[in-house]
Amino acid sequence: MKGTFSSEQEALTKSLELGCNGTHKNMDKWLPCENEKELHKFLNKKGLTRGDNLVSSLAWIFIVSSSLGILWLSIFKTKK
């Protein structure tokens, strides 16, 4: 599963990246942060949830497509 680690050290490194403390174990895998609640709190802060990524992607697509449309219109108008 993504976000789980086979060693505690790997999970601790990810904890430092996220800004949380410690690690916890779920079955035979290590996860960052002291517990699941803390992990999700820090993932949400970093905008790493699936919904946030989708919204960000759609926003960028809109901005880029709008910019290209404006550029195309300005080129088309100057050629007339």
BELBEL-V213482 format. One record per residue. PHI is phi as a letter, one per 30 degrees, with the letter a starting at -180 (999 if undefined). PSI is psi in radians with two decimals (999 if undefined). OMEGA is omega in radians with two decimals (none if undefined). Layout:
phi=PHI psi=PSI omega=OMEGA
phi=PHI psi=PSI omega=OMEGA
This chain:
phi=999 psi=2.42 omega=-3.13
phi=d psi=2.41 omega=3.13
phi=i psi=0.03 omega=3.06
phi=c psi=2.69 omega=-3.04
phi=b psi=2.61 omega=3.14
phi=d psi=-0.32 omega=3.11
phi=b psi=2.62 omega=3.12
phi=d psi=-0.61 omega=-3.13
phi=d psi=-0.71 omega=3.10
phi=d psi=-0.73 omega=3.12
phi=d psi=-0.65 omega=3.11
phi=d psi=-0.70 omega=3.09
phi=d psi=-0.76 omega=3.11
phi=d psi=-0.62 omega=3.07
phi=e psi=-0.77 omega=3.13
phi=d psi=-0.69 omega=3.10
phi=d psi=-0.71 omega=-3.11
phi=d psi=-0.45 omega=-3.11
phi=j psi=0.20 omega=3.10
phi=c psi=3.06 omega=-3.10
phi=c psi=2.52 omega=2.96
phi=i psi=-3.00 omega=3.12
phi=b psi=2.92 omega=3.00
phi=b psi=2.80 omega=-3.07
phi=c psi=2.41 omega=3.05
phi=b psi=1.94 omega=-3.00
phi=h psi=-2.03 omega=-3.11
phi=c psi=0.20 omega=-3.11
phi=c psi=2.64 omega=3.11
phi=c psi=2.48 omega=3.11
phi=b psi=2.66 omega=3.10
phi=d psi=2.83 omega=3.11
phi=i psi=2.83 omega=-3.04
phi=d psi=-0.50 omega=-3.14
phi=a psi=3.05 omega=-3.09
phi=d psi=-0.71 omega=-3.12
phi=d psi=-0.81 omega=3.11
phi=d psi=-0.72 omega=3.14
phi=e psi=-0.85 omega=-3.13
phi=d psi=-0.59 omega=3.08
phi=d psi=-0.79 omega=-3.12
phi=d psi=-0.58 omega=3.06
phi=d psi=-0.72 omega=3.12
phi=d psi=-0.66 omega=3.10
phi=d psi=-0.70 omega=-3.10
phi=d psi=-0.06 omega=-3.12
phi=i psi=0.60 omega=-3.06
phi=c psi=0.22 omega=3.09
phi=d psi=2.75 omega=-3.10
phi=e psi=-0.74 omega=-3.13
phi=d psi=-0.74 omega=3.12
phi=d psi=-0.72 omega=3.13
phi=d psi=-0.69 omega=3.13
phi=d psi=-0.80 omega=3.14
phi=d psi=-0.77 omega=3.12
phi=d psi=-0.76 omega=3.14
phi=d psi=-0.79 omega=3.14
phi=d psi=-0.66 omega=3.11
phi=d psi=-0.77 omega=3.12
phi=d psi=-0.71 omega=3.11
phi=d psi=-0.75 omega=3.12
phi=d psi=-0.80 omega=-3.12
phi=d psi=-0.82 omega=-3.12
phi=d psi=-0.79 omega=-3.11
phi=d psi=-0.65 omega=3.09
phi=d psi=-0.75 omega=3.13
phi=d psi=-0.74 omega=3.11
phi=d psi=-0.67 omega=3.10
phi=d psi=-0.76 omega=3.12
phi=d psi=-0.73 omega=3.11
phi=d psi=-0.79 omega=3.13
phi=d psi=-0.77 omega=3.12
phi=d psi=-0.72 omega=-3.13
phi=d psi=-0.64 omega=3.11
phi=d psi=-0.77 omega=-3.13
phi=d psi=-0.75 omega=-3.13
phi=d psi=-0.65 omega=-3.11
phi=d psi=-0.37 omega=-3.14
phi=d psi=-0.29 omega=-3.12
phi=d psi=999 omega=none
